[in-house]
Every structure is written in structure tokens, then in C-alpha cells.
Amino acid sequence: MLREGPLRSENHEWIGSLEWDRSDGVVEIFELRLGESVHIDGLGTVTLLRVHPEPLLPDYRDGAWTYAVNVTLDPGVEIMW
């Protein structure tokens, strides 16, 4: 399972983290800057396209997404909803 982790700012640049739960129970954490890609064994290549940081004073009526990523699956990998 791939899920978003914390979002942080460093030197005026957004850095997002992704948590990959492997089938053997190990959790790998990857950090990406906007536009960066990472290859995750057993999944494919993930690119961080956009972030939507939460406001300093949250309005819970706002949209729910935080990250937009593109995933190019490795051969033989299927998405399960």
C-alpha cells in the first residue's frame, strides 16, 4: 500500500513523503521534492506532481487531497482498489 506521509517545507521548497507498506511488512519512507521521481521496488516509478498544503488555520470544508502523484507501474503490477 502506498500512502502519503507528512509534508514539510525546507528552504522555501515543498518536500512530501510517501510510505510504502511492502508485502513482507516492512514500511519504506521516501521523500520527494516537486517534480522528483523515485522507483519503488514492487510498485513502479512515482513522481510528485503537486502539493496542496493545509492552511495554517484549517477550514474543514476545504478539499481533502494533499499530494498529486503519477505512478508508472512496473510490469506485472496491478492496482487493487
N, CA, C and O atoms as a CHARMM CRD file, in Angstrom:
* protein
*
  324
    1    1 MET  N      0.83500  -1.16100   0.00000 PROA 1      0.00000
    2    1 MET  CA     0.00000   0.00000   0.00000 PROA 1      0.00000
    3    1 MET  C      0.88900   1.23700   0.00000 PROA 1      0.00000
    4    1 MET  O      1.88200   1.29800   0.72500 PROA 1      0.00000
    5    2 LEU  N      0.52900   2.21200  -0.81200 PROA 2      0.00000
    6    2 LEU  CA     1.24600   3.47900  -0.87900 PROA 2      0.00000
    7    2 LEU  C      0.34300   4.54700  -0.27900 PROA 2      0.00000
    8    2 LEU  O     -0.82500   4.66000  -0.65100 PROA 2      0.00000
    9    3 ARG  N      0.88400   5.33200   0.65300 PROA 3      0.00000
   10    3 ARG  CA     0.09200   6.41400   1.23800 PROA 3      0.00000
   11    3 ARG  C      0.98100   7.62100   1.48900 PROA 3      0.00000
   12    3 ARG  O      2.20400   7.52000   1.58800 PROA 3      0.00000
   13    4 GLU  N      0.31900   8.76600   1.58800 PROA 4      0.00000
   14    4 GLU  CA     1.06500  10.00000   1.82900 PROA 4      0.00000
   15    4 GLU  C      1.49800  10.08400   3.27400 PROA 4      0.00000
   16    4 GLU  O      0.78700   9.66100   4.18600 PROA 4      0.00000
   17    5 GLY  N      2.68000  10.63800   3.46100 PROA 5      0.00000
   18    5 GLY  CA     3.18900  10.90300   4.79500 PROA 5      0.00000
   19    5 GLY  C      3.19400  12.40200   5.02000 PROA 5      0.00000
   20    5 GLY  O      2.51700  13.13700   4.30100 PROA 5      0.00000
   21    6 PRO  N      3.94200  12.86500   6.00000 PROA 6      0.00000
   22    6 PRO  CA     3.97600  14.29300   6.29900 PROA 6      0.00000
   23    6 PRO  C      4.54400  15.12600   5.14300 PROA 6      0.00000
   24    6 PRO  O      5.38900  14.66700   4.37500 PROA 6      0.00000
   25    7 LEU  N      4.05500  16.34900   5.05000 PROA 7      0.00000
   26    7 LEU  CA     4.52800  17.33100   4.09000 PROA 7      0.00000
   27    7 LEU  C      5.27700  18.39800   4.88000 PROA 7      0.00000
   28    7 LEU  O      4.81500  18.85000   5.92800 PROA 7      0.00000
   29    8 ARG  N      6.45400  18.79900   4.35900 PROA 8      0.00000
   30    8 ARG  CA     7.20600  19.83100   5.07000 PROA 8      0.00000
   31    8 ARG  C      7.85400  20.77700   4.06400 PROA 8      0.00000
   32    8 ARG  O      7.95500  20.48200   2.87400 PROA 8      0.00000
   33    9 SER  N      8.28200  21.90800   4.57500 PROA 9      0.00000
   34    9 SER  CA     8.95800  22.91000   3.76100 PROA 9      0.00000
   35    9 SER  C     10.41500  22.98500   4.20300 PROA 9      0.00000
   36    9 SER  O     10.72500  22.96100   5.39500 PROA 9      0.00000
   37   10 GLU  N     11.29700  23.07700   3.21800 PROA 10     0.00000
   38   10 GLU  CA    12.73000  23.22100   3.50200 PROA 10     0.00000
   39   10 GLU  C     13.29900  24.19300   2.48200 PROA 10     0.00000
   40   10 GLU  O     13.20900  23.95900   1.27700 PROA 10     0.00000
   41   11 ASN  N     13.88600  25.28400   2.96200 PROA 11     0.00000
   42   11 ASN  CA    14.45100  26.30300   2.06400 PROA 11     0.00000
   43   11 ASN  C     13.43400  26.76000   1.01500 PROA 11     0.00000
   44   11 ASN  O     13.76100  26.87700  -0.16500 PROA 11     0.00000
   45   12 HSD  N     12.20100  27.01700   1.45400 PROA 12     0.00000
   46   12 HSD  CA    11.12200  27.50300   0.58900 PROA 12     0.00000
   47   12 HSD  C     10.73900  26.49500  -0.49400 PROA 12     0.00000
   48   12 HSD  O     10.28000  26.88200  -1.56900 PROA 12     0.00000
   49   13 GLU  N     10.92500  25.22200  -0.21800 PROA 13     0.00000
   50   13 GLU  CA    10.61200  24.16000  -1.18200 PROA 13     0.00000
   51   13 GLU  C      9.79900  23.08300  -0.46700 PROA 13     0.00000
   52   13 GLU  O     10.14800  22.67100   0.63900 PROA 13     0.00000
   53   14 TRP  N      8.71500  22.62700  -1.09700 PROA 14     0.00000
   54   14 TRP  CA     7.90200  21.56800  -0.50200 PROA 14     0.00000
   55   14 TRP  C      8.57300  20.21200  -0.67300 PROA 14     0.00000
   56   14 TRP  O      9.09500  19.88900  -1.74000 PROA 14     0.00000
   57   15 ILE  N      8.54800  19.43300   0.39200 PROA 15     0.00000
   58   15 ILE  CA     9.05700  18.06700   0.36800 PROA 15     0.00000
   59   15 ILE  C      7.95800  17.17300   0.92400 PROA 15     0.00000
   60   15 ILE  O      7.51500  17.33500   2.06000 PROA 15     0.00000
   61   16 GLY  N      7.53100  16.22600   0.09400 PROA 16     0.00000
   62   16 GLY  CA     6.49300  15.29300   0.51600 PROA 16     0.00000
   63   16 GLY  C      7.10200  13.94500   0.82700 PROA 16     0.00000
   64   16 GLY  O      8.14100  13.58300   0.27600 PROA 16     0.00000
   65   17 SER  N      6.46300  13.20900   1.70100 PROA 17     0.00000
   66   17 SER  CA     6.93900  11.85600   1.99100 PROA 17     0.00000
   67   17 SER  C      5.85400  10.85700   1.62100 PROA 17     0.00000
   68   17 SER  O      4.66000  11.12000   1.76400 PROA 17     0.00000
   69   18 LEU  N      6.30100   9.71900   1.14800 PROA 18     0.00000
   70   18 LEU  CA     5.41800   8.61100   0.80200 PROA 18     0.00000
   71   18 LEU  C      5.81500   7.40200   1.62900 PROA 18     0.00000
   72   18 LEU  O      7.00000   7.12500   1.81800 PROA 18     0.00000
   73   19 GLU  N      4.82600   6.69700   2.11100 PROA 19     0.00000
   74   19 GLU  CA     5.07000   5.48200   2.88800 PROA 19     0.00000
   75   19 GLU  C      4.61300   4.28500   2.05600 PROA 19     0.00000
   76   19 GLU  O      3.46200   4.21600   1.62600 PROA 19     0.00000
   77   20 TRP  N      5.52600   3.35300   1.84000 PROA 20     0.00000
   78   20 TRP  CA     5.25000   2.15500   1.04200 PROA 20     0.00000
   79   20 TRP  C      5.26000   0.96200   1.98500 PROA 20     0.00000
   80   20 TRP  O      6.30600   0.59100   2.51800 PROA 20     0.00000
   81   21 ASP  N      4.08600   0.36200   2.18900 PROA 21     0.00000
   82   21 ASP  CA     3.97000  -0.85800   3.00000 PROA 21     0.00000
   83   21 ASP  C      4.22700  -2.04500   2.09200 PROA 21     0.00000
   84   21 ASP  O      3.39300  -2.38800   1.25500 PROA 21     0.00000
   85   22 ARG  N      5.37800  -2.66700   2.25800 PROA 22     0.00000
   86   22 ARG  CA     5.73200  -3.82100   1.42300 PROA 22     0.00000
   87   22 ARG  C      4.95200  -5.04900   1.87300 PROA 22     0.00000
   88   22 ARG  O      4.41900  -5.08300   2.98200 PROA 22     0.00000
   89   23 SER  N      4.89000  -6.03900   1.02000 PROA 23     0.00000
   90   23 SER  CA     4.14700  -7.27000   1.33200 PROA 23     0.00000
   91   23 SER  C      4.79400  -8.06500   2.46100 PROA 23     0.00000
   92   23 SER  O      4.14200  -8.91000   3.07400 PROA 23     0.00000
   93   24 ASP  N      6.08400  -7.80000   2.74600 PROA 24     0.00000
   94   24 ASP  CA     6.74900  -8.50800   3.84800 PROA 24     0.00000
   95   24 ASP  C      6.59500  -7.77700   5.18300 PROA 24     0.00000
   96   24 ASP  O      7.19900  -8.17300   6.18000 PROA 24     0.00000
   97   25 GLY  N      5.77300  -6.69200   5.20500 PROA 25     0.00000
   98   25 GLY  CA     5.50400  -5.96700   6.44000 PROA 25     0.00000
   99   25 GLY  C      6.43500  -4.80500   6.72000 PROA 25     0.00000
  100   25 GLY  O      6.20900  -4.05000   7.66600 PROA 25     0.00000
  101   26 VAL  N      7.47700  -4.64700   5.92000 PROA 26     0.00000
  102   26 VAL  CA     8.41200  -3.53500   6.10500 PROA 26     0.00000
  103   26 VAL  C      7.81200  -2.26700   5.49800 PROA 26     0.00000
  104   26 VAL  O      7.22600  -2.30800   4.41600 PROA 26     0.00000
  105   27 VAL  N      7.96100  -1.14800   6.19500 PROA 27     0.00000
  106   27 VAL  CA     7.49000   0.14700   5.69200 PROA 27     0.00000
  107   27 VAL  C      8.70500   0.96100   5.26200 PROA 27     0.00000
  108   27 VAL  O      9.61100   1.21300   6.05700 PROA 27     0.00000
  109   28 GLU  N      8.71200   1.36900   3.99000 PROA 28     0.00000
  110   28 GLU  CA     9.77600   2.21900   3.47400 PROA 28     0.00000
  111   28 GLU  C      9.23200   3.63200   3.33000 PROA 28     0.00000
  112   28 GLU  O      8.08700   3.81800   2.91600 PROA 28     0.00000
  113   29 ILE  N     10.04700   4.63200   3.67000 PROA 29     0.00000
  114   29 ILE  CA     9.64000   6.02300   3.55200 PROA 29     0.00000
  115   29 ILE  C     10.53300   6.70400   2.52700 PROA 29     0.00000
  116   29 ILE  O     11.75900   6.61300   2.58500 PROA 29     0.00000
  117   30 PHE  N      9.89200   7.38700   1.58800 PROA 30     0.00000
  118   30 PHE  CA    10.59500   8.10100   0.52600 PROA 30     0.00000
  119   30 PHE  C     10.23200   9.57500   0.61600 PROA 30     0.00000
  120   30 PHE  O      9.06700   9.91300   0.82300 PROA 30     0.00000
  121   31 GLU  N     11.21400  10.45300   0.46300 PROA 31     0.00000
  122   31 GLU  CA    10.96800  11.88800   0.43200 PROA 31     0.00000
  123   31 GLU  C     11.20700  12.40400  -0.98200 PROA 31     0.00000
  124   31 GLU  O     12.20100  12.06700  -1.62500 PROA 31     0.00000
  125   32 LEU  N     10.26800  13.23400  -1.45400 PROA 32     0.00000
  126   32 LEU  CA    10.34100  13.76400  -2.81400 PROA 32     0.00000
  127   32 LEU  C     10.09600  15.26300  -2.81100 PROA 32     0.00000
  128   32 LEU  O      9.24400  15.76500  -2.07800 PROA 32     0.00000
  129   33 ARG  N     10.84700  15.96700  -3.63300 PROA 33     0.00000
  130   33 ARG  CA    10.56700  17.37100  -3.91200 PROA 33     0.00000
  131   33 ARG  C      9.65500  17.41700  -5.13700 PROA 33     0.00000
  132   33 ARG  O      9.55700  16.44000  -5.88000 PROA 33     0.00000
  133   34 LEU  N      8.99400  18.54200  -5.34300 PROA 34     0.00000
  134   34 LEU  CA     8.12700  18.67400  -6.51000 PROA 34     0.00000
  135   34 LEU  C      8.87900  18.34300  -7.78300 PROA 34     0.00000
  136   34 LEU  O      9.97200  18.86200  -8.01600 PROA 34     0.00000
  137   35 GLY  N      8.30700  17.49000  -8.60400 PROA 35     0.00000
  138   35 GLY  CA     8.91000  17.09900  -9.86800 PROA 35     0.00000
  139   35 GLY  C      9.86800  15.93500  -9.77800 PROA 35     0.00000
  140   35 GLY  O     10.25900  15.39100 -10.81100 PROA 35     0.00000
  141   36 GLU  N     10.26300  15.52900  -8.58000 PROA 36     0.00000
  142   36 GLU  CA    11.19200  14.40400  -8.42700 PROA 36     0.00000
  143   36 GLU  C     10.46000  13.07700  -8.55500 PROA 36     0.00000
  144   36 GLU  O      9.26900  12.96600  -8.26500 PROA 36     0.00000
  145   37 SER  N     11.20900  12.08100  -8.99600 PROA 37     0.00000
  146   37 SER  CA    10.69300  10.71800  -9.12200 PROA 37     0.00000
  147   37 SER  C     11.52700   9.77200  -8.28200 PROA 37     0.00000
  148   37 SER  O     12.70100  10.02300  -8.00900 PROA 37     0.00000
  149   38 VAL  N     10.89400   8.67700  -7.87600 PROA 38     0.00000
  150   38 VAL  CA    11.58700   7.61700  -7.16600 PROA 38     0.00000
  151   38 VAL  C     11.04100   6.29000  -7.68200 PROA 38     0.00000
  152   38 VAL  O      9.84300   6.15700  -7.93100 PROA 38     0.00000
  153   39 HSD  N     11.93700   5.30500  -7.84200 PROA 39     0.00000
  154   39 HSD  CA    11.48100   3.97000  -8.21600 PROA 39     0.00000
  155   39 HSD  C     11.31800   3.15700  -6.93300 PROA 39     0.00000
  156   39 HSD  O     12.24000   3.04800  -6.12500 PROA 39     0.00000
  157   40 ILE  N     10.13000   2.59400  -6.77000 PROA 40     0.00000
  158   40 ILE  CA     9.82600   1.78600  -5.59400 PROA 40     0.00000
  159   40 ILE  C      9.70000   0.34100  -6.05400 PROA 40     0.00000
  160   40 ILE  O      8.79400  -0.00200  -6.81400 PROA 40     0.00000
  161   41 ASP  N     10.62700  -0.51400  -5.58300 PROA 41     0.00000
  162   41 ASP  CA    10.59800  -1.92600  -5.97000 PROA 41     0.00000
  163   41 ASP  C      9.26000  -2.54100  -5.59400 PROA 41     0.00000
  164   41 ASP  O      8.77300  -2.36400  -4.47700 PROA 41     0.00000
  165   42 GLY  N      8.67700  -3.25700  -6.53000 PROA 42     0.00000
  166   42 GLY  CA     7.39900  -3.90500  -6.29400 PROA 42     0.00000
  167   42 GLY  C      6.21000  -3.02900  -6.63300 PROA 42     0.00000
  168   42 GLY  O      5.06700  -3.47500  -6.54000 PROA 42     0.00000
  169   43 LEU  N      6.46100  -1.78900  -7.02500 PROA 43     0.00000
  170   43 LEU  CA     5.37600  -0.88100  -7.40700 PROA 43     0.00000
  171   43 LEU  C      5.65700  -0.25400  -8.75500 PROA 43     0.00000
  172   43 LEU  O      4.98500  -0.56400  -9.73900 PROA 43     0.00000
  173   44 GLY  N      6.63800   0.62300  -8.80900 PROA 44     0.00000
  174   44 GLY  CA     6.96000   1.32700 -10.04700 PROA 44     0.00000
  175   44 GLY  C      7.60800   2.65800  -9.73700 PROA 44     0.00000
  176   44 GLY  O      8.19700   2.84500  -8.67200 PROA 44     0.00000
  177   45 THR  N      7.49200   3.58800 -10.68400 PROA 45     0.00000
  178   45 THR  CA     8.09200   4.90500 -10.54100 PROA 45     0.00000
  179   45 THR  C      7.01200   5.90000 -10.14300 PROA 45     0.00000
  180   45 THR  O      5.96500   5.98600 -10.78500 PROA 45     0.00000
  181   46 VAL  N      7.27600   6.65400  -9.07100 PROA 46     0.00000
  182   46 VAL  CA     6.31800   7.62300  -8.54200 PROA 46     0.00000
  183   46 VAL  C      6.93900   9.00400  -8.65900 PROA 46     0.00000
  184   46 VAL  O      8.08300   9.21700  -8.25700 PROA 46     0.00000
  185   47 THR  N      6.17000   9.94700  -9.21500 PROA 47     0.00000
  186   47 THR  CA     6.60800  11.33100  -9.37900 PROA 47     0.00000
  187   47 THR  C      5.66800  12.23800  -8.60300 PROA 47     0.00000
  188   47 THR  O      4.44900  12.12500  -8.73400 PROA 47     0.00000
  189   48 LEU  N      6.22200  13.13600  -7.79700 PROA 48     0.00000
  190   48 LEU  CA     5.41100  14.10500  -7.05400 PROA 48     0.00000
  191   48 LEU  C      5.09600  15.27500  -7.98500 PROA 48     0.00000
  192   48 LEU  O      5.99100  16.01900  -8.38700 PROA 48     0.00000
  193   49 LEU  N      3.80700  15.43000  -8.32600 PROA 49     0.00000
  194   49 LEU  CA     3.39500  16.45000  -9.28200 PROA 49     0.00000
  195   49 LEU  C      2.96200  17.75800  -8.62300 PROA 49     0.00000
  196   49 LEU  O      3.35000  18.84100  -9.06200 PROA 49     0.00000
  197   50 ARG  N      2.15500  17.64900  -7.56500 PROA 50     0.00000
  198   50 ARG  CA     1.61000  18.84700  -6.91600 PROA 50     0.00000
  199   50 ARG  C      1.41700  18.57100  -5.44000 PROA 50     0.00000
  200   50 ARG  O      1.27900  17.42200  -5.02000 PROA 50     0.00000
  201   51 VAL  N      1.40800  19.63900  -4.65900 PROA 51     0.00000
  202   51 VAL  CA     1.03100  19.54300  -3.25400 PROA 51     0.00000
  203   51 VAL  C     -0.04600  20.58100  -2.98900 PROA 51     0.00000
  204   51 VAL  O     -0.11600  21.60900  -3.66200 PROA 51     0.00000
  205   52 HSD  N     -0.86700  20.30400  -2.01800 PROA 52     0.00000
  206   52 HSD  CA    -1.90500  21.23100  -1.57900 PROA 52     0.00000
  207   52 HSD  C     -1.79200  21.29800  -0.07100 PROA 52     0.00000
  208   52 HSD  O     -2.50700  20.59400   0.64200 PROA 52     0.00000
  209   53 PRO  N     -0.89200  22.14600   0.42000 PROA 53     0.00000
  210   53 PRO  CA    -0.67600  22.16000   1.86400 PROA 53     0.00000
  211   53 PRO  C     -1.91800  22.62100   2.60600 PROA 53     0.00000
  212   53 PRO  O     -2.71000  23.41400   2.09700 PROA 53     0.00000
  213   54 GLU  N     -2.06900  22.10900   3.81400 PROA 54     0.00000
  214   54 GLU  CA    -3.17400  22.53300   4.65400 PROA 54     0.00000
  215   54 GLU  C     -2.93700  23.96700   5.10300 PROA 54     0.00000
  216   54 GLU  O     -1.79200  24.36000   5.32800 PROA 54     0.00000
  217   55 PRO  N     -4.00200  24.75800   5.23900 PROA 55     0.00000
  218   55 PRO  CA    -3.82200  26.12900   5.71400 PROA 55     0.00000
  219   55 PRO  C     -3.37500  26.14200   7.16500 PROA 55     0.00000
  220   55 PRO  O     -3.57900  25.17300   7.89600 PROA 55     0.00000
  221   56 LEU  N     -2.76700  27.23800   7.57800 PROA 56     0.00000
  222   56 LEU  CA    -2.31300  27.35200   8.96100 PROA 56     0.00000
  223   56 LEU  C     -3.48000  27.23600   9.93800 PROA 56     0.00000
  224   56 LEU  O     -3.34200  26.62800  10.99900 PROA 56     0.00000
  225   57 LEU  N     -4.61500  27.81000   9.58800 PROA 57     0.00000
  226   57 LEU  CA    -5.83700  27.67500  10.38200 PROA 57     0.00000
  227   57 LEU  C     -6.81400  26.87700   9.52800 PROA 57     0.00000
  228   57 LEU  O     -7.49300  27.45400   8.67900 PROA 57     0.00000
  229   58 PRO  N     -6.90100  25.57600   9.72900 PROA 58     0.00000
  230   58 PRO  CA    -7.66600  24.72000   8.82200 PROA 58     0.00000
  231   58 PRO  C     -9.15100  25.07100   8.77400 PROA 58     0.00000
  232   58 PRO  O     -9.77700  25.35600   9.79500 PROA 58     0.00000
  233   59 ASP  N     -9.68400  25.04100   7.57800 PROA 59     0.00000
  234   59 ASP  CA   -11.11900  25.13400   7.34400 PROA 59     0.00000
  235   59 ASP  C    -11.51700  23.75600   6.83400 PROA 59     0.00000
  236   59 ASP  O    -11.15600  23.38400   5.71700 PROA 59     0.00000
  237   60 TYR  N    -12.23700  23.01200   7.61500 PROA 60     0.00000
  238   60 TYR  CA   -12.50300  21.61300   7.29200 PROA 60     0.00000
  239   60 TYR  C    -13.44000  21.43800   6.10800 PROA 60     0.00000
  240   60 TYR  O    -13.76700  20.31100   5.73700 PROA 60     0.00000
  241   61 ARG  N    -13.87500  22.54400   5.51000 PROA 61     0.00000
  242   61 ARG  CA   -14.68200  22.45700   4.29100 PROA 61     0.00000
  243   61 ARG  C    -13.78900  22.41700   3.05900 PROA 61     0.00000
  244   61 ARG  O    -14.27300  22.17600   1.95300 PROA 61     0.00000
  245   62 ASP  N    -12.48900  22.65000   3.23700 PROA 62     0.00000
  246   62 ASP  CA   -11.55800  22.60700   2.10600 PROA 62     0.00000
  247   62 ASP  C    -11.47100  21.19700   1.53200 PROA 62     0.00000
  248   62 ASP  O    -11.89100  20.22900   2.16600 PROA 62     0.00000
  249   63 GLY  N    -10.92200  21.09600   0.32600 PROA 63     0.00000
  250   63 GLY  CA   -10.71300  19.79400  -0.29100 PROA 63     0.00000
  251   63 GLY  C     -9.81000  18.91500   0.54600 PROA 63     0.00000
  252   63 GLY  O     -9.11200  19.39800   1.43800 PROA 63     0.00000
  253   64 ALA  N     -9.82400  17.62200   0.26000 PROA 64     0.00000
  254   64 ALA  CA    -9.13500  16.66800   1.11800 PROA 64     0.00000
  255   64 ALA  C     -7.76800  16.23300   0.59900 PROA 64     0.00000
  256   64 ALA  O     -7.00200  15.63600   1.35600 PROA 64     0.00000
  257   65 TRP  N     -7.43000  16.50700  -0.66000 PROA 65     0.00000
  258   65 TRP  CA    -6.16300  15.98700  -1.17100 PROA 65     0.00000
  259   65 TRP  C     -4.98900  16.82200  -0.69300 PROA 65     0.00000
  260   65 TRP  O     -5.10600  18.03200  -0.49600 PROA 65     0.00000
  261   66 THR  N     -3.87500  16.16900  -0.51300 PROA 66     0.00000
  262   66 THR  CA    -2.65000  16.83600  -0.11500 PROA 66     0.00000
  263   66 THR  C     -1.60100  16.72600  -1.21800 PROA 66     0.00000
  264   66 THR  O     -0.90200  17.69800  -1.50300 PROA 66     0.00000
  265   67 TYR  N     -1.48500  15.55500  -1.84000 PROA 67     0.00000
  266   67 TYR  CA    -0.49600  15.31800  -2.88700 PROA 67     0.00000
  267   67 TYR  C     -1.18500  14.87600  -4.16300 PROA 67     0.00000
  268   67 TYR  O     -2.25600  14.27100  -4.13400 PROA 67     0.00000
  269   68 ALA  N     -0.55300  15.18900  -5.27800 PROA 68     0.00000
  270   68 ALA  CA    -0.92200  14.59000  -6.55600 PROA 68     0.00000
  271   68 ALA  C      0.34100  13.93300  -7.08000 PROA 68     0.00000
  272   68 ALA  O      1.37300  14.58900  -7.22300 PROA 68     0.00000
  273   69 VAL  N      0.26500  12.63700  -7.36900 PROA 69     0.00000
  274   69 VAL  CA     1.42200  11.90300  -7.86900 PROA 69     0.00000
  275   69 VAL  C      1.05100  11.16700  -9.14200 PROA 69     0.00000
  276   69 VAL  O     -0.12200  10.89400  -9.39800 PROA 69     0.00000
  277   70 ASN  N      2.03900  10.85500  -9.92000 PROA 70     0.00000
  278   70 ASN  CA     1.88200   9.97900 -11.07000 PROA 70     0.00000
  279   70 ASN  C      2.60800   8.68500 -10.73600 PROA 70     0.00000
  280   70 ASN  O      3.74500   8.70800 -10.26500 PROA 70     0.00000
  281   71 VAL  N      1.94800   7.55000 -10.98000 PROA 71     0.00000
  282   71 VAL  CA     2.56400   6.24900 -10.73800 PROA 71     0.00000
  283   71 VAL  C      2.62600   5.49200 -12.05800 PROA 71     0.00000
  284   71 VAL  O      1.59700   5.24600 -12.68900 PROA 71     0.00000
  285   72 THR  N      3.83200   5.12500 -12.47100 PROA 72     0.00000
  286   72 THR  CA     4.03400   4.26100 -13.63500 PROA 72     0.00000
  287   72 THR  C      4.37300   2.89000 -13.08500 PROA 72     0.00000
  288   72 THR  O      5.47100   2.67200 -12.57300 PROA 72     0.00000
  289   73 LEU  N      3.43500   1.97100 -13.19100 PROA 73     0.00000
  290   73 LEU  CA     3.58300   0.64800 -12.58000 PROA 73     0.00000
  291   73 LEU  C      4.64600  -0.19300 -13.27800 PROA 73     0.00000
  292   73 LEU  O      4.81400  -0.12200 -14.49600 PROA 73     0.00000
  293   74 ASP  N      5.35700  -0.98700 -12.48800 PROA 74     0.00000
  294   74 ASP  CA     6.27500  -1.97300 -13.03000 PROA 74     0.00000
  295   74 ASP  C      5.47400  -3.03500 -13.78700 PROA 74     0.00000
  296   74 ASP  O      4.30000  -3.24800 -13.48200 PROA 74     0.00000
  297   75 PRO  N      6.08300  -3.69900 -14.76300 PROA 75     0.00000
  298   75 PRO  CA     5.39600  -4.79500 -15.45800 PROA 75     0.00000
  299   75 PRO  C      4.91000  -5.85100 -14.46700 PROA 75     0.00000
  300   75 PRO  O      5.64600  -6.25900 -13.56800 PROA 75     0.00000
  301   76 GLY  N      3.66600  -6.28500 -14.64200 PROA 76     0.00000
  302   76 GLY  CA     3.10100  -7.30800 -13.78400 PROA 76     0.00000
  303   76 GLY  C      2.42900  -6.78200 -12.52100 PROA 76     0.00000
  304   76 GLY  O      1.81600  -7.55600 -11.78600 PROA 76     0.00000
  305   77 VAL  N      2.53200  -5.48000 -12.25500 PROA 77     0.00000
  306   77 VAL  CA     1.91000  -4.89200 -11.07400 PROA 77     0.00000
  307   77 VAL  C      0.53000  -4.37800 -11.46000 PROA 77     0.00000
  308   77 VAL  O      0.37300  -3.72500 -12.49100 PROA 77     0.00000
  309   78 GLU  N     -0.46600  -4.67100 -10.63500 PROA 78     0.00000
  310   78 GLU  CA    -1.82900  -4.21300 -10.88600 PROA 78     0.00000
  311   78 GLU  C     -2.32400  -3.39000  -9.71100 PROA 78     0.00000
  312   78 GLU  O     -1.95100  -3.64200  -8.56500 PROA 78     0.00000
  313   79 ILE  N     -3.16900  -2.40300  -9.99800 PROA 79     0.00000
  314   79 ILE  CA    -3.77400  -1.60400  -8.93900 PROA 79     0.00000
  315   79 ILE  C     -4.97600  -2.36800  -8.38200 PROA 79     0.00000
  316   79 ILE  O     -5.80100  -2.88900  -9.13300 PROA 79     0.00000
  317   80 MET  N     -5.05600  -2.42400  -7.06600 PROA 80     0.00000
  318   80 MET  CA    -6.19900  -3.05900  -6.40200 PROA 80     0.00000
  319   80 MET  C     -6.87600  -1.99900  -5.56000 PROA 80     0.00000
  320   80 MET  O     -6.23900  -1.39300  -4.69900 PROA 80     0.00000
  321   81 TRP  N     -8.13900  -1.77000  -5.78900 PROA 81     0.00000
  322   81 TRP  CA    -8.89500  -0.74900  -5.04200 PROA 81     0.00000
  323   81 TRP  C     -9.57200  -1.35300  -3.88100 PROA 81     0.00000
  324   81 TRP  O    -10.25500  -0.65500  -3.13200 PROA 81     0.00000
